[in-house]
Amino acid sequence: MALIETHDLWKVYDMGAVKVQALCGVSISIQRGEYVAIMGPSGSGKSTLMNMIGCLDTPTQGSYELNGTAVTSLSDDELAAIRNREIGFVFQTFNLLPRASALHNVELPLIYSGDDAATRTAKAKKSLALVDLADRMDHRPNELSGGQRQRVAVARALVNSPSLILADEPTGNLDSKTSHEIMLLLDRLHEQGNTIIVVTHESDIAAYADRIIQIRDGKVYRDHIVTHEEKSQGNVA
């Protein structure tokens, strides 16, 4: 059974006099352990597809199953629960609480899961160690570099042992050297068995993945395995 299975997903936004079709019949299947990039320019529909996969939005038409659960039939509370249980999010803007330490930021998903304080702390420390930040757990975001903040975000995404890590433009606010470091971290996490989806408009970032789904005008334009040559050149256009 695939981890992610979408069939004929449509998303139409009603803008009053105008209806905008953001997705037009998208059907994809992603297996456990895959490393996939969803790539497309602004307005292509890739962010809408990410929101569907991340259970942040529901389709106008079509079906979506995540880890065997029919997502499109869930209530808002059930969607929130499956997001917390199944998906670890990494965002371009880090989305860290500025006054909380790295440790407390990583603990947040565990609070919603109902874990006790001792369990939360142990899991968060382990997650920070996985991203090489064990020595920065008491630092607040403003005491960390951009790359370190994104590592905290990755640790937070990992802390619940989710089925899927979903990274939305994870290097968008980072310089090229730090971007490379974050992508190498995602490579390492994939090698450890994590399923990773990176949403990006940059071909050099998409080239780190093993498979690229290119979206154009709300449809799958191309779905292909990344070759060794494409990886080495960082060019998958």
VENHU-V599283 format. One record per backbone hydrogen bond with DSSP energy under -1.0 kcal/mol. NH is the residue of the N-H (numbers start at 1). CO is the residue of the C=O. E is the energy in kcal/mol with one decimal. If there is no record, write none. Layout:
# VENHU-V599283
<<NH | CO | E> <NH | CO | E>>
This chain:
# VENHU-V599283
<<3 | 30 | -1.3> <4 | 30 | -2.3> <5 | 65 | -2.1> <6 | 28 | -2.8> <7 | 63 | -2.6> <9 | 26 | -2.3> <10 | 61 | -2.9> <11 | 23 | -1.6> <13 | 20 | -3.2> <15 | 18 | -3.0> <20 | 13 | -2.9> <22 | 11 | -2.5> <23 | 11 | -1.4> <24 | 218 | -3.2> <25 | 9 | -1.0> <26 | 9 | -2.2> <30 | 4 | -2.5> <34 | 31 | -1.6> <36 | 196 | -2.8> <37 | 211 | -2.7> <38 | 198 | -2.9> <39 | 213 | -2.5> <40 | 200 | -1.2> <44 | 41 | -1.9> <49 | 45 | -2.4> <50 | 46 | -2.4> <51 | 47 | -2.3> <52 | 48 | -1.8> <53 | 49 | -2.7> <54 | 50 | -2.7> <55 | 52 | -1.5> <56 | 51 | -2.8> <57 | 51 | -1.4> <60 | 10 | -2.4> <61 | 10 | -1.6> <63 | 7 | -2.0> <65 | 5 | -2.6> <66 | 69 | -2.3> <67 | 3 | -3.3> <69 | 66 | -1.9> <71 | 64 | -1.8> <71 | 69 | -1.4> <73 | 70 | -1.3> <74 | 71 | -2.1> <79 | 75 | -2.4> <80 | 76 | -2.2> <81 | 77 | -2.0> <82 | 78 | -2.3> <83 | 79 | -2.3> <84 | 80 | -2.0> <85 | 81 | -2.0> <86 | 82 | -2.9> <87 | 83 | -1.7> <88 | 164 | -2.9> <90 | 166 | -2.4> <94 | 91 | -1.4> <95 | 93 | -2.5> <100 | 97 | -1.2> <102 | 139 | -2.0> <103 | 137 | -2.7> <105 | 101 | -2.4> <106 | 102 | -2.1> <107 | 103 | -1.6> <110 | 107 | -1.4> <111 | 107 | -1.2> <112 | 108 | -1.4> <113 | 109 | -1.1> <115 | 110 | -2.0> <120 | 116 | -2.6> <121 | 117 | -2.4> <122 | 118 | -2.1> <123 | 119 | -2.6> <124 | 120 | -2.6> <125 | 121 | -2.5> <126 | 122 | -1.9> <127 | 123 | -2.3> <128 | 124 | -2.5> <129 | 125 | -2.0> <130 | 126 | -1.5> <132 | 129 | -1.6> <133 | 128 | -2.7> <136 | 133 | -1.9> <139 | 136 | -1.7> <143 | 140 | -2.1> <144 | 141 | -1.8> <149 | 145 | -2.4> <150 | 146 | -2.1> <151 | 147 | -1.8> <152 | 148 | -2.1> <153 | 149 | -2.1> <154 | 150 | -2.2> <155 | 151 | -2.6> <156 | 152 | -2.5> <157 | 153 | -1.9> <158 | 154 | -1.6> <159 | 155 | -1.3> <161 | 158 | -2.5> <164 | 86 | -2.1> <165 | 195 | -2.7> <166 | 88 | -2.9> <167 | 197 | -3.0> <168 | 90 | -3.0> <169 | 199 | -3.1> <172 | 169 | -1.9> <174 | 171 | -1.9> <179 | 175 | -2.8> <180 | 176 | -2.1> <181 | 177 | -1.7> <182 | 178 | -2.3> <183 | 179 | -2.4> <184 | 180 | -2.2> <185 | 181 | -1.7> <186 | 182 | -2.1> <187 | 183 | -2.3> <188 | 184 | -2.3> <189 | 185 | -2.3> <190 | 186 | -2.3> <191 | 187 | -2.3> <192 | 188 | -1.1> <193 | 190 | -2.1> <194 | 189 | -2.0> <196 | 34 | -2.3> <197 | 165 | -2.7> <198 | 36 | -2.6> <199 | 167 | -3.2> <200 | 38 | -2.3> <206 | 202 | -2.2> <207 | 203 | -1.6> <208 | 205 | -1.5> <209 | 206 | -1.6> <210 | 35 | -2.1> <211 | 35 | -1.3> <212 | 224 | -2.9> <213 | 37 | -3.1> <214 | 222 | -3.6> <215 | 39 | -3.0> <216 | 219 | -2.6> <218 | 44 | -2.9> <219 | 216 | -1.8> <221 | 214 | -2.9> <222 | 214 | -1.4> <224 | 212 | -2.3> <226 | 210 | -2.4> <231 | 227 | -2.1> <232 | 228 | -2.4> <233 | 229 | -2.1> <234 | 230 | -1.6> <235 | 230 | -1.2>>
